[in-house]
C-alpha cells in the first residue's frame, strides 16, 4: 500500500503535467483556426448557447473586463461574434455568435471531440470507463475543494 503523501505527490505531478499538456493542445487547436488561446476559450464557452453577457464570460474565464474587451474586440474583428450594449444597463454587453461564429464553434467542438477520440486510441478500451469514472471523481473532489477554499 502506497502512503498518502506519495499518492498526493504523484497526483500533484500528474495534474501539473496534464494541465500543461491540455494547454498545449488548446494552443495547437486555436492556432489551426487562426485564434489566440484566449479567443479559443471564449468561443468554447458558448457551447450550445448563442448569446452570453460580458459579465458571465469574464467570470467564467476569470478575466478583468478590460482583458475581456480585447478578446471580444479580436473576435468581432474576425467576424465570429457580435456585441450589443444592453439598453437597460449600458455597462453590460450582450455577446452573440455570428453565423460564421456558430459554424466555427461547431467545428471547434467537433475537433475537440476528435482529438480526444484519438487520445483514447492509445488507451486500452477496457480502461475507458474506469478512466472516465476516476476523472469524474477527481473533478468533483477538486470542485468541492475550490468551493470551500478562499484564494
C-alpha angles and dihedrals in degrees: 000000000000115000120247094249091056092048091048092049092049091047091049091052093045095049091047091052092042092053092049092049093046090052090050089050090052093049090051093049092044092051091050087061097041094253135127116239089252092052090048092052092047092053091045088058091068093066103161093341116102096193135041133162122243094245092056092048092048091050094048093047092040091231135143116251091248093053091047090050090058091050092048090047089056093049092047090050089051088049095238096119141025126211131204129186112243105245090212095051116022091195089063126077129199109219117200133179115248117222087262088050093050089053092049093048089052089050092047093049091049092046090050092053091044091054091052092048088054091048091050090056088072091056123075107257090228087066098050096091092046090049093052091046093049093046091048090053091047092050092048091049091048092049090049090050091048092049092057097039125089108208 
